[in-house]
């Protein structure tokens, strides 16, 4: 119930977002009808259609994307005709001739009597076109849908989000109706209002066609309603869920983590809190350690069960090896394991994949070896352990005491001192005796280095069309077919484009020799998840920063000249800047065919 309320409030906030602008003309164009027969059916059709299409898009794969694409094209045509009919009653009459009564009902706009069916059909069309800015609330809902699969709950949450949005729109249209009634006494003025609405409808259709609804308006909204939604998530966070600052399934959250359980509330621990006496009493119990069954394989250990772990203090770490936020926690996890493994601590890494290649056991084994992970790792390809914990985030740490009770959790990066304090307290409670001094992790290197959180203004960005945003190439993305792309001459911040020959799929894009990517970004570090050709052949590449060799700003996977090689499917650090951070243009050219590009992350 709490999550449903959160979804409703998140939807209501969309009235403050620029992404609602293309929808407003479609809604206000029905104001000459009564609210019950004009606006209300339109808004209801919009909400139901959005909930259905968003559910299919989240869980249905590429076929659902194609269905939505056809529906959007039909909706754009219908609403363009509707706008033209508002502009000219003569055009409305001409348009109605082939359709006789049906045409008069659906497409004649102000020239014919309005009906509930007319408004509902226009609402369906609006629902097909509405692309709300995906803030933390909508991101949380869609992430859960993508990971947990289709469900009635997913559709109800999406409908609650849409219901919140149409409630705000309904209040706005009721307020605007007073102004419209003031013009009714003057027929010429009413005609001009109708024509103005027709122009607005056509302008909105044009904005959607050229992608402004998911491009420019999304960027304008990035720092607007998102902050309000984050505060809502903090205040109304459902049990077991992380705040907006933690990493959602799509890994789009901020870098700062959040301690819960033993870390918050009346018993919050400071960095130097004592570990003896009554300190143990403040630790809450968040539940029993769930079964660890369902993993397809275990690394560094035979399969473990919750019963076998009684007597041990356990840290369960949900991670995936291409997640930059997960990688940056590894220096601390390794240090804790080495420091406390002989005093009763066991760390279990639960590898839950985001991309399809992360389900490949050989890839995970290679990553565990290369990252020097020596504690047990469960390969959770089917999300069995993930679901048992009701987890929703990468990285996520759950702290379990020696009796099998979960005593705290932490989502996202940061909070390392508080986490180690909790580990030490649980070990003391379990009778570990005198513990060695706390760890001191200093200056992690390469991709494991801490991010420059204060100067990151670019979001995680996906290359595959299912989750791509801010794509700036003329003509947009060609789905599942080869195409040649060109970058704009002056991309705006966070705009990106493919260059040369690419085939873009739902999760990644595959390039030809000479293909590249251009990205206008603002961050110290730039990472790109890449894979070699399907045959496994390495792909050489060359990176530039503002059109020049990166020099000292090169990342761990490139040299000063910008040269590098893609040999495996993983995250590559391509840029690491020193000094002041500003807006920069990154470009990469792939010299061999077959590279697979997945997503950008920044730090």
ROBA-47210 format. One record per atom (N, C-alpha, C): residue in three letters; x, y, z. Coordinates in steps of 0.1 Angstrom, whole numbers, plus 5000, padded with zeros to 4 digits. Layout:
BEGIN
AlaXYZ...
//
This chain:
BEGIN
Unk500849885000Unk500050005000Unk500950135000Unk502050125008Unk502950245009Unk503550274995Unk503950164988Unk504550174975Unk503650234965Unk502350194966Unk501250244957Unk501050394959Unk501050434972Unk500950574975Unk502150654970Unk503350594971Unk504550664966Unk504550674951Unk504050574944Unk503850584929Unk502850694926Unk501750694933Unk500750804930Unk501350944932Unk502050964943Unk502651094945Unk503751124935Unk504551024931Unk505551054921Unk504851094908Unk503751024904Unk503051064892Unk502451204893Unk501951244905Unk501351374907Unk502451484905Unk503651454908Unk504751554906Unk505051584892Unk504651494883Unk504951514868Unk504351644863Unk503351704870Unk502751824865Unk503851934866Unk504851924874Unk505952024876Unk507051994866Unk507051884858Unk508151844850Unk507951894836Unk508951944829Unk508851984815Unk508351874806Unk508551744810Unk508151634801Unk506651624799Unk505951694808Unk504451694806Unk503951784795Unk504851874791Unk504451984782Unk503751924769Unk504351824762Unk503751774750Unk502351724751Unk502051674764Unk500751614766Unk499651724768Unk500051834774Unk499051934778Unk498151984766Unk498652004754Unk497652044744Unk496551944741Unk496951814742Unk495951704739Unk494851714750Unk495251744762Unk494251744773Unk493351864772Unk494051984770Unk493252114770Unk492352124758Unk492752044747Unk491952054735Unk490552004737Unk490251924748Unk488851874750Unk488151954760Unk488652074764Unk487952154774Unk486652214770Unk486352224757Unk485052274753Unk483952174756Unk484352054758Unk483351954763Unk483151964778Unk482151894783Unk482051884797Unk483151794803Unk483551824815Unk484651744821Unk484351594821Unk483151554824Unk482751414824Unk482851344811Unk482451424800Unk482451364787Unk483651394778Unk484451484782Unk485651524775Unk486951494781Unk487251564792Unk488551554799Unk488751414806Unk487651374814Unk487751254822Unk488051134814Unk487251104803Unk487550984795Unk488950984788Unk489351104784Unk490651124778Unk491751084788Unk491651134801Unk492651104811Unk492650964815Unk491450904816Unk491350764819Unk491950674809Unk491750704796Unk492350624785Unk493850644785Unk494250764788Unk495750784789Unk496350704800Unk495750704812Unk496350634823Unk496450484820Unk495350424816Unk495250284813Unk496250234802Unk496350314792Unk497250284781Unk498650294785Unk499050394792Unk500350414797Unk500750294806Unk499850254815Unk500250144825Unk500450014817Unk499549984807Unk499749864799Unk501049864791Unk501249974784Unk502449984775Unk503749984783Unk503750054794Unk504950054803Unk505249924809Unk504149844812Unk504349704817Unk505049624806Unk504449624794Unk505049544783Unk506449584780Unk506749714780Unk508049764777Unk509049714787Unk508649704800Unk509549674811Unk509849524810Unk508949434806Unk509049294808Unk508949214795Unk508549284784Unk508149204772Unk509249194762Unk510349274763Unk511449264753Unk511249334741Unk511949294730Unk511949374718Unk510649374711Unk509849264712Unk508549264705Unk507649374710Unk507649394724Unk506849494729Unk507249634725Unk508549654723Unk509049784718Unk508549804704Unk508549704695Unk507949724682Unk506449744682Unk505749684690Unk504349704691Unk504049854696Unk504849894705Unk504650034710Unk505050134699Unk506050094691Unk506450184680Unk505350204670Unk504750094666Unk503550104657Unk502450184663Unk502150154676Unk501050234682Unk501350384683Unk502650414685Unk502950564686Unk502750624672Unk503150554662Unk503050614648Unk501550634645Unk500650544649Unk499250554646Unk498650674655Unk499150684667Unk498650784676Unk499150924671Unk500350934666Unk500751064661Unk499951104649Unk499651014640Unk498751044629Unk497351084633Unk496751014643Unk495451044648Unk495451184654Unk496451214662Unk496451344669Unk496751464660Unk497551434650Unk497851534640Unk496651574632Unk495851474628Unk494551504621Unk493651574631Unk493651534643Unk492751604653Unk493151754654Unk494451774655Unk494951914656Unk494551994643Unk494651934631Unk494352004619Unk492852034619Unk492051934624Unk490551954624Unk490152074633Unk490952094644Unk490652204653Unk491052334646Unk492052334637Unk492452454630Unk491352504620Unk490752404613Unk489852434602Unk488552344603Unk487452404604Unk486152324604Unk485952274590Unk486452344579Unk486352294565Unk487152164564Unk488352164569Unk489152044568Unk488451934576Unk487851964588Unk487151864596Unk486051804588Unk485251884581Unk484151834573Unk484651744562Unk485751794555Unk486351714544Unk486851574549Unk487451584561Unk488051464566Unk486951364570Unk485851414574Unk484751324579Unk484051254567Unk484151294555Unk483351234544Unk483651094542Unk484851044542Unk485050894539Unk484550814551Unk484550874563Unk484250784574Unk482750804579Unk482050894573Unk480650914576Unk480550944591Unk479650864598Unk479350884612Unk480650864621Unk481350754618Unk482550724626Unk483550834625Unk483750884613Unk484750994612Unk484251124620Unk482951154619Unk482451264626Unk482651254641Unk482451124646Unk482651104661Unk484051124665Unk485051064658Unk486351054663Unk487351174659Unk487051234647Unk488051324642Unk487651464638Unk486451494641Unk485951624637Unk486151734647Unk486651694659Unk487051794669Unk485851884673Unk486152014672Unk485152114677Unk483952114667Unk484152064655Unk483052074645Unk481951984647Unk482051884656Unk480951794658Unk480751774673Unk479651714677Unk479451694691Unk480451594697Unk480951624709Unk481951544715Unk481251424722Unk481851314722Unk481351194729Unk482451134738Unk482051044747Unk482950974756Unk483950894748Unk483450824737Unk484250744729Unk485350824722Unk484950944717Unk485951034711Unk487151064720Unk486751104732Unk487751144742Unk488551024747Unk487950904748Unk488650784752Unk489750744742Unk489350754729Unk490250714718Unk491450814718Unk491150944720Unk492251044720Unk493151014733Unk492450974744Unk493250934756Unk494150824753Unk493650714746Unk494550604743Unk495750654735Unk495450734725Unk496550794717Unk497550874725Unk497050954734Unk497951024743Unk498750934752Unk498150824757Unk498850734765Unk500050664758Unk499850644745Unk500850584737Unk502050674735Unk501750804736Unk502850904733Unk503450964745Unk502850944757Unk503351014769Unk504650944773Unk505751024774Unk507050964779Unk507451054791Unk506951014803Unk507351094815Unk508851084818Unk509451194823Unk510851184827Unk510951084838Unk511850984836Unk511950874845Unk512750914857Unk512150964867Unk512751004880Unk512950884889Unk513350904901Unk513550794910Unk512350704913Unk511150764914Unk510050674917Unk509650584905Unk509550644893Unk509250554881Unk510450464879Unk511650504881Unk512850414879Unk512750294889Unk512350314901Unk512150204911Unk511150104906Unk509950154901Unk508950064896Unk509349984884Unk509950054874Unk510349984862Unk511549884864Unk512449924874Unk513449824877Unk512949704883Unk511949714893Unk511349594898Unk510649514888Unk510049574878Unk509349504868Unk510249424859Unk511449494855Unk512349424846Unk513049304853Unk513249314866Unk513949204873Unk512949094878Unk511849134883Unk510949034889Unk509948974879Unk509849034867Unk508948974857Unk507549044857Unk506649004848Unk505349064847Unk504549024860Unk503749114864Unk502849084876Unk501749184876Unk500649154883Unk499549244885Unk500049364893Unk500949344903Unk501449454911Unk502149554903Unk502949514893Unk503649604884Unk502749694877Unk501649634871Unk500649714864Unk499949804873Unk499549764885Unk498849854894Unk499749964899Unk501049944901Unk501950054904Unk502050154893Unk502250104881Unk502250194869Unk500950274868Unk499850204870Unk498550274869Unk498450374880Unk498950344892Unk498950444903Unk499750564900Unk500950544893Unk501750654889Unk501050744878Unk500350674869Unk499650744858Unk498450814865Unk497750754874Unk496650814881Unk497050944888Unk498250934895Unk498751064901Unk498951174891Unk499451134879Unk499751234868Unk498351294863Unk497351204861Unk496151254855Unk495351334866Unk495551304878Unk494851384889Unk495351524888Unk496751544887Unk497251674886Unk496751744873Unk496651674862Unk496251724850Unk494751764851Unk493951684858Unk492551714859Unk492351844867Unk493051864878Unk492951984885Unk493352104877Unk494452084869Unk494852194860Unk493752234850Unk493152134844Unk492152154834Unk490852214840Unk490552174852Unk489352234858Unk489552384861Unk490852414865Unk491152554867Unk491152634854Unk491652564843Unk491652634830Unk490352644824Unk489352564828Unk488052574822Unk487352704825Unk487652764836Unk487052894839Unk487453004829Unk488752994825Unk489153094815Unk488453064801Unk488252934798Unk487652904785Unk486152944785Unk485452934797Unk484052974797Unk483953124795Unk484953204799Unk484953344798Unk484953384783Unk485453294774Unk485453334760Unk484153284753Unk483353204759Unk482153144752Unk481153244748Unk481153354755Unk480153464751Unk480453524738Unk481753504733Unk482153574721Unk482553464711Unk481753444700Unk482053344690Unk483453364684Unk483753484679Unk485153494673Unk486253454682Unk486153494695Unk487153464705Unk487253314706Unk486053244707Unk486053094708Unk486753034696Unk486453084684Unk487153034672Unk488653044673Unk489153154678Unk490553174680Unk491153084690Unk490453054701Unk490852964711Unk491052824705Unk489952784697Unk490052654691Unk491252644682Unk491452744674Unk492552734664Unk493952734672Unk493952814683Unk495152814691Unk495452674697Unk494452604701Unk494552474706Unk495052374695Unk494552404683Unk494952324671Unk496452334668Unk496952464669Unk498352484667Unk499152424678Unk498652424690Unk499452364702Unk499452214700Unk498352154695Unk498352004693Unk499351964682Unk499352044671Unk500352014661Unk501752034665Unk501952134673Unk503352164678Unk503752054687Unk502852004696Unk503251894705Unk503551764697Unk502751734686Unk503051624677Unk504451634671Unk504751754666Unk506051784660Unk507151764671Unk506951804683Unk507951794694Unk508251644696Unk507151564696Unk507351424699Unk508051354687Unk507751394675Unk508351334663Unk509851354663Unk510251474667Unk511751504667Unk512451464680Unk511651404689Unk512251354701Unk512551454712Unk511951574712Unk512151664722Unk511551614736Unk510451534735Unk509851484747Unk510751404756Unk511651324749Unk512651244756Unk514051294756Unk514251404750Unk515651464749Unk515751594757Unk515451704750Unk515551834757Unk514751844770Unk513551804769Unk512651814781Unk513151724792Unk513651614789Unk514151524800Unk515351584807Unk516251654799Unk517451714805Unk516951834814Unk515951904809Unk515452024817Unk514951974831Unk514351844830Unk513751794842Unk514751724852Unk515951704847Unk516851614854Unk517151664869Unk517251794871Unk517451844884Unk516251904891Unk515051884884Unk513851954889Unk513051864899Unk512151784893Unk511251704901Unk512051584907Unk513251554902Unk513951434908Unk514251464922Unk514651584926Unk514951614940Unk513651594949Unk512551634944Unk511351614951Unk510951474953Unk511151394942Unk510851244943Unk511851184953Unk513151224953Unk514051164962Unk513651184977Unk513151314980Unk512651334993Unk511451254997Unk510551224987Unk509451144989Unk509950994992Unk510850954985Unk511450814987Unk512050805001Unk512650915006Unk513250905019Unk512250905030Unk511150975028Unk510050985038Unk509150865038Unk508850815026Unk507850705024Unk508550575020Unk509850555023Unk510550435018Unk509850305023Unk509450215014Unk508850095018Unk509850005026Unk509349915035Unk510249835043Unk511149755033Unk512449755036Unk513449685028Unk513949755016Unk513349875013Unk513849945001Unk514850055004Unk515650084995Unk516750184997Unk516250314993Unk516950424998Unk516550554993Unk517050584979Unk516650694974Unk516950724960Unk518450734958Unk519250764969Unk520650774967Unk521350644965Unk520650524967Unk521250394965Unk521150354951Unk521750244947Unk521750204933Unk520450124930Unk519650174921Unk518550094916Unk518949984906Unk518049894902Unk518449794893Unk519149834881Unk518649954876Unk519350004864Unk520650084867Unk521050084879Unk522250144884Unk522250294880Unk521150364882Unk521150504879Unk521150594891Unk521350544903Unk521350624915Unk522550704917Unk522650784927Unk523850854930Unk524850764937Unk526050814939Unk527150724944Unk527050704959Unk526350794966Unk526350784981Unk525450684986Unk525850594995Unk525050495000Unk524250535012Unk523550445019Unk522750475030Unk522750355040Unk523050375052Unk523050275062Unk521650265069Unk521250145071Unk519950115077Unk520150015088Unk519049985095Unk519249885106Unk520049945117Unk521149885120Unk522049935131Unk522550075128Unk522450125116Unk523150245113Unk522250365114Unk520950355117Unk520050465117Unk519150465129Unk518350565131Unk517450565142Unk518050605155Unk517450565166Unk517950605179Unk519250535183Unk519550425176Unk520750355179Unk521850375169Unk521850485162Unk522850505152Unk524150515158Unk525150455150Unk526550445155Unk527350545149Unk528150615157Unk529150705152Unk530450625148Unk531450695142Unk532550615138Unk533350555149Unk533250615161Unk534150565172Unk533250505183Unk532150455180Unk531250395190Unk531850275197Unk531650275211Unk532150155218Unk531350035215Unk532049915217Unk531449785212Unk531049705224Unk531149755236Unk530849665248Unk529649715255Unk529349645266Unk528249685274Unk526849665268Unk526049765269Unk524649755264Unk524549795249Unk525649815242Unk525649865228Unk524849765220Unk524949635223Unk524349525215Unk522849545215Unk522249595225Unk520849595226Unk520149685216Unk520849785210Unk520249875200Unk520149815187Unk520749705184Unk520749645170Unk519349595167Unk518749635157Unk517349585153Unk517549445147Unk516449375146Unk516449245139Unk515549275126Unk516149265115Unk515349285102Unk514849165096Unk515049045102Unk514548925096Unk515548815097Unk515148695093Unk516048575093Unk516848575079Unk518048525080Unk518848505068Unk518048405059Unk517648445047Unk516848355038Unk517748235033Unk517148135027Unk517848025021Unk518748085010Unk519948015008Unk520848064998Unk520747964986Unk519547904984Unk519447804973Unk519047884960Unk519247814949Unk518947864936Unk520047914928Unk521247924933Unk522447974925Unk522747864915Unk523147904903Unk523547804893Unk524947744895Unk525747814903Unk527047764906Unk527647854918Unk528647794924Unk529347864935Unk530847864931Unk531547974934Unk532947994932Unk533648014945Unk534847964946Unk535647964958Unk535047894970Unk534047814968Unk533447744979Unk532447644974Unk532147534981Unk530947454977Unk529747524981Unk528547484976Unk527347554980Unk527147564995Unk526647684999Unk526447715013Unk525047725017Unk524647685029Unk523247705033Unk523147795045Unk522047845048Unk521847935060Unk522147855073Unk521847725073Unk522147645085Unk523647635087Unk524347615076Unk525847595078Unk526547725083Unk525847835081Unk526447965085Unk526248005099Unk525447925107Unk525147965121Unk526547955128Unk526748065136Unk527948075144Unk528948165137Unk528648205124Unk529448295117Unk528748435116Unk529548545115Unk529048675111Unk529148675096Unk528048705089Unk528048695075Unk527648835069Unk528448875059Unk528148995050Unk527748945037Unk526548965033Unk526048915019Unk526049045010Unk526849034999Unk527149144990Unk526449114977Unk525449184973Unk524849174959Unk525649264950Unk526149204939Unk526949284930Unk526849224916Unk527449294906Unk527549244893Unk528849304887Unk529549224879Unk530949264877Unk531149384867Unk530149424860Unk530249544851Unk529749664858Unk529349654870Unk528749774878Unk529849854884Unk530049974880Unk531150054885Unk530950074900Unk529750094905Unk529550124919Unk529849994927Unk529649874922Unk530049754929Unk531549744929Unk532149774918Unk533649754917Unk534349844927Unk533749964930Unk534450064939Unk534250024954Unk533449924957Unk533349874970Unk534249764973Unk534849704963Unk535649584964Unk536949594973Unk537649714972Unk538849724981Unk538449704996Unk537249754999Unk536849745013Unk536449605017Unk535649545008Unk535249405010Unk536449315012Unk537449325003Unk538649245003Unk539349265016Unk539449395020Unk540249425033Unk539449365045Unk538149375046Unk537449325057Unk537549175057Unk537449105046Unk537548965046Unk538948915051Unk540048975046Unk541348935050Unk541548965065Unk541049075070Unk541249115084Unk540549035094Unk539248995090Unk538348935100Unk537948785097Unk538448725086Unk538048585083Unk538448485094Unk539548515101Unk539948425111Unk539348455124Unk538448555125Unk537748595137Unk536248575136Unk535848495126Unk534448465125Unk533648535114Unk534248615105Unk533548675094Unk533548595082Unk532448585075Unk532348525061Unk531648625052Unk532248655041Unk531648745031Unk531148645020Unk529948665015Unk529348595004Unk528948694993Unk529648684982Unk529248764970Unk528148694962Unk527048764961Unk525948714952Unk525948784939Unk526448714929Unk526548784916Unk525248774908Unk524548884908Unk523148894901Unk523348974888Unk523248924876Unk523648994864Unk522649104860Unk523149204854Unk522349304847Unk522249274832Unk523449254826Unk523449224812Unk523549074809Unk523149034797Unk523048894794Unk524448824795Unk525548904791Unk526848834791Unk527348814805Unk526748874815Unk527148854829Unk526548724834Unk525648654826Unk525148524830Unk526148414826Unk527148444818Unk528148354813Unk529048314825Unk529048194829Unk529848154841Unk531248174839Unk531748154826Unk533248174824Unk533548324826Unk532648404821Unk532948554823Unk533048584838Unk532148534846Unk532148564860Unk533348504867Unk533748384863Unk534948324869Unk536148404866Unk536248454853Unk537348544850Unk537348674858Unk536248734860Unk536148854867Unk536548834882Unk536048724888Unk536448694902Unk537948674903Unk538548614893Unk539948594894Unk540648724892Unk540248804882Unk540948924879Unk540849034890Unk539649024897Unk539449124907Unk539949074921Unk540548954921Unk541148904933Unk540148884944Unk539048834941Unk537948804951Unk538148654956Unk538448644969Unk538748514974Unk537648454983Unk536648534986Unk535548484994Unk534548414985Unk533648334990Unk532648264982Unk531748354974Unk531448314962Unk530648384953Unk529548294947Unk528248324949Unk527148254943Unk526748314930Unk526648244920Unk526248294907Unk524748284906Unk524048394908Unk522548404910Unk521948444897Unk522148364886Unk521648404873Unk520148414872Unk519448334880Unk517948334880Unk517348424891Unk518148504898Unk517748594908Unk516948524920Unk517348404922Unk516648324933Unk517048384946Unk518348414949Unk518748464962Unk518348614962Unk518448684951Unk518048824950Unk516548834955Unk515648754950Unk514248754954Unk514048714968Unk514848614973Unk514748574987Unk514948684997Unk515948774993Unk516148895001Unk515249014998Unk514448994988Unk513649104983Unk514549224980Unk515649204974Unk516649304971Unk516249374958Unk516749504957Unk516449584945Unk517649664940Unk518849644946Unk519949734944Unk521249664942Unk522049734934Unk523549694933Unk524349824937Unk525349814945Unk525549704954Unk524649714966Unk524449594973Unk523649594985Unk524349504995Unk524549545007Unk525149465018Unk524249435029Unk524149315032Unk523249265044Unk524149205054Unk524049255067Unk524849215078Unk524049115087Unk524648995088Unk523948885095Unk524748845107Unk524048825119Unk524748795131Unk524948635132Unk525648595142Unk525948455144Unk524748365146Unk523648415149Unk522448335151Unk521548335139Unk522048395128Unk521248395115Unk520248505114Unk520348615122Unk519448725121Unk520148845113Unk519348905104Unk519849015097Unk519749135106Unk520949205109Unk520949315118Unk521149455112Unk521349465099Unk521449585092Unk521749565078Unk521649675070Unk521949665056Unk522449805051Unk523049805040Unk523649925034Unk523449915019Unk522950015012Unk522750014998Unk523650124992Unk524350094981Unk525150184974Unk526550194979Unk527350294975Unk528650314979Unk528750394992Unk529950394998Unk530050485010Unk529750405023Unk529750485034Unk529450425047Unk530350315051Unk531650315047Unk532550205049Unk532950195064Unk533150315071Unk533550305085Unk532350255093Unk531150295090Unk529950245097Unk529750095095Unk530050055083Unk529849905080Unk530849825088Unk532149875088Unk533149795095Unk532849805110Unk532349915116Unk531949915130Unk530949815133Unk529949795124Unk528849695126Unk529449555125Unk530349535116Unk531049395115Unk531749365128Unk532449465133Unk533249445146Unk532249425157Unk531249495158Unk530249475169Unk529649345168Unk529249295157Unk528649165155Unk529649055159Unk530849075155Unk531948975159Unk532148975174Unk532149085180Unk532249095195Unk531149025202Unk529949055196Unk528748995202Unk528748835201Unk529448785190Unk529548645188Unk530648585196Unk531348665204Unk532448605212Unk533748595206Unk534048685196Unk535348675189Unk536548715197Unk536348775209Unk537448815217Unk538148935211Unk539448955214Unk540149075210Unk540349075195Unk539849185188Unk539949195174Unk541149275170Unk541749255158Unk542849335153Unk542349475150Unk543249575148Unk542749715146Unk541949715133Unk541049825132Unk540249835120Unk541149855107Unk540549825096Unk541349835083Unk541549975080Unk542449995071Unk542750135065Unk542950115050Unk541850145043Unk541950135028Unk542250275023Unk543450285017Unk543850425012Unk544150414997Unk543650514990Unk543950544976Unk543750424967Unk542550364966Unk542350254956Unk542650314942Unk543050224934Unk543550254921Unk542650214909Unk542750274898Unk542050234886Unk540550254887Unk539750154883Unk538350154883Unk537850144897Unk538650104907Unk538250094921Unk538350224929Unk538950324923Unk539050454930Unk537750514933Unk537650584944Unk536350654948Unk535950754938Unk534750774935Unk534250874926Unk534351024931Unk534351114922Unk534351254926Unk532851294925Unk532151264936Unk530651274936Unk530151414933Unk530951514939Unk530551654938Unk530551704924Unk531251644915Unk531351694902Unk530951604891Unk529951524894Unk529351434884Unk528051494879Unk527951524866Unk526651584861Unk526151504849Unk526651384847Unk526251294837Unk525651164842Unk524451124838Unk523851004843Unk524350874836Unk524150764842Unk524450634835Unk523550634822Unk524150594811Unk523450604798Unk523650464791Unk522550414786Unk522550284779Unk522550304764Unk523250214758Unk523350224743Unk522250144736Unk521750034742Unk520649964736Unk519350044736Unk518550024726Unk517350114724Unk516350094735Unk516349984743Unk515249964753Unk515350074764Unk516550114767Unk516750214778Unk517550334774Unk517750354761Unk518650464757Unk517850594759Unk518650694763Unk518150834764Unk519250934759Unk518751044755Unk519651154751Unk520351124738Unk519851034730Unk520451004717Unk520251114707Unk521351164701Unk521251294694Unk521451284679Unk521751164674Unk521951154659Unk520651184652Unk520751254640Unk519551284632Unk518851154628Unk517551154629Unk516751044625Unk516550944636Unk517250954647Unk517050864658Unk517650724656Unk517250634664Unk517850494664Unk517050414654Unk517850334646Unk517250234637Unk517350104645Unk516150044648Unk516149924657Unk516449794649Unk517349714654Unk517549574649Unk517949574634Unk518549674629Unk518949674615Unk520149764613Unk521049724604Unk522249804601Unk521849954597Unk522650044602Unk522450184598Unk523750264600Unk523750374593Unk524950464594Unk524550594601Unk525350634611Unk524950744619Unk526050854618Unk525550974621Unk526451094622Unk526151174634Unk527251214641Unk527051294653Unk526751444650Unk525951504659Unk525751654657Unk527051724659Unk527151844652Unk528351924653Unk528651984667Unk527552014674Unk527752074687Unk526752014697Unk527051894702Unk526051824711Unk525951894724Unk524751894730Unk524551954743Unk525051854754Unk525151904766Unk525651824777Unk524751704778Unk525351584779Unk524751454780Unk524151404768Unk524251474757Unk523851424744Unk524951324739Unk524551214732Unk525551124727Unk525051074713Unk525951024705Unk525550974692Unk526550864688Unk525950764680Unk526850674673Unk527350744661Unk528450694656Unk529050744643Unk529450624634Unk529250634621Unk529550514613Unk528450414613Unk528850284610Unk527950174609Unk527750104622Unk526450084625Unk526050014638Unk524749944636Unk524549834643Unk523249764644Unk522849774659Unk521749844662Unk521449874676Unk520349774680Unk520649694690Unk519649604696Unk519049654709Unk518149574715Unk517549624728Unk518549644739Unk519649574740Unk520549574751Unk521849644748Unk522249634735Unk523649674731Unk523549714716Unk524749774712Unk524849804698Unk526149734693Unk526149684680Unk527349614674Unk527849704663Unk529149734664Unk529649834654Unk530449764643Unk530649844632Unk531549804621Unk532849864623Unk533849824616Unk535149884616Unk535050034612Unk535550124620Unk535450264618Unk534250334625Unk533350244631Unk532250304639Unk532750364651Unk531950454657Unk532450524669Unk531250574677Unk531550634688Unk530550704697Unk531150834702Unk530250934702Unk530551064707Unk529651094719Unk530251154730Unk529451174742Unk529951314748Unk528951404750Unk529251524757Unk528951504772Unk530051504781Unk529851464795Unk530451564804Unk530151554817Unk530751634828Unk530951534840Unk532151494841Unk532551404852Unk534051384852Unk534651344863Unk536051314863Unk536451194855Unk535651084857Unk535850954850Unk534750924841Unk535150854830Unk534150804820Unk534450654818Unk533450574820Unk533550424818Unk532550384807Unk532950274800Unk532050214790Unk532150064791Unk530950004792Unk530849854792Unk530949804777Unk531949724774Unk532249684760Unk532449534760Unk532249474748Unk532649334746Unk533249324732Unk534049224730Unk534749204717Unk533649144707Unk534149114695Unk533249064685Unk532648924689Unk531548884683Unk530848764687Unk531748644686Unk532748644677Unk533748534675Unk534848544686Unk534848644694Unk535848664705Unk537048734700Unk537148774687Unk538248854682Unk538348984689Unk539549024693Unk539749154700Unk539449274691Unk539049384696Unk538749504689Unk539549614694Unk540349674685Unk541249784689Unk540449914688Unk540750014696Unk540050134696Unk540950254699Unk540450374696Unk541250494699Unk540250604704Unk540650664716Unk539850754723Unk540450894721Unk539550994720Unk539951134720Unk539051214730Unk539651324735Unk538951414744Unk539051554738Unk537851604735Unk537851734728Unk538651734715Unk538551614708Unk539251604695Unk540751584696Unk541351564708Unk542751544709Unk543051414717Unk544251374717Unk544651254725Unk544451294740Unk544051194748Unk543751224762Unk544951264770Unk546151224767Unk547351254774Unk547251204789Unk547451294798Unk547351254812Unk545951214817Unk544951254809Unk543551224813Unk543051084808Unk544051004803Unk543650864799Unk543250784811Unk542350684808Unk541850594818Unk542750474820Unk542350384829Unk543150264832Unk543250174820Unk542350174811Unk542250084799Unk542750154786Unk543350274787Unk543850334775Unk545250384779Unk546050424768Unk547350484770Unk547150634768Unk548250704769Unk548250854767Unk547750894753Unk547950804743Unk547550834730Unk546150794727Unk545450744737Unk544050704736Unk543850564730Unk544950484729Unk544850354723Unk544450244734Unk543550154729Unk543150044738Unk542649924730Unk542349814737Unk541849694731Unk540749634739Unk539649594733Unk538549524739Unk538849374737Unk539149304749Unk539349164748Unk538349084755Unk537649144764Unk536549064771Unk535349154774Unk534249094778Unk533049164781Unk533149214796Unk533349344797Unk533549404810Unk533449564809Unk533649624821Unk533649774821Unk535049824819Unk535249924810Unk536549974806Unk536550124811Unk537650154818Unk537850294822Unk538650364811Unk537950464804Unk538550524793Unk539150664796Unk538550734805Unk538950874809Unk539050884824Unk540150934829Unk540350974843Unk541151104843Unk540351214846Unk540951344846Unk541551384859Unk542551474858Unk543151544870Unk542751684869Unk542651744881Unk542351894881Unk540851924880Unk540652044875Unk539252094874Unk538452014863Unk537151984866Unk536351914857Unk535352004850Unk535251994837Unk534252074830Unk533551994820Unk532652054811Unk532051984800Unk533051944790Unk533151824786Unk534151774777Unk533451684766Unk533951674754Unk533451584744Unk534351464743Unk533751354746Unk534551224744Unk534151164731Unk535151104725Unk534851024712Unk535750904712Unk535250794707Unk535950664706Unk535650614692Unk536750564685Unk536650504672Unk537150354673Unk536350264668Unk536650124669Unk537350084655Unk538550034656Unk539350004644Unk539049874638Unk538449784645Unk538049644640Unk536549624641Unk535949534634Unk534549514634Unk534049434646Unk532749444649Unk532149354658Unk532049394673Unk532549514677Unk532549554691Unk531049564696Unk530849524708Unk529549534715Unk529649644725Unk528749744724Unk528749854734Unk527449854742Unk527549864755Unk526349844764Unk525949974771Unk526850034779Unk526450144787Unk527650224792Unk527350354794Unk528350454800Unk528050474815Unk529050484823Unk528950524836Unk529950634839Unk529750714850Unk530650824853Unk530950824868Unk532050894871Unk532450904885Unk533351024887
//
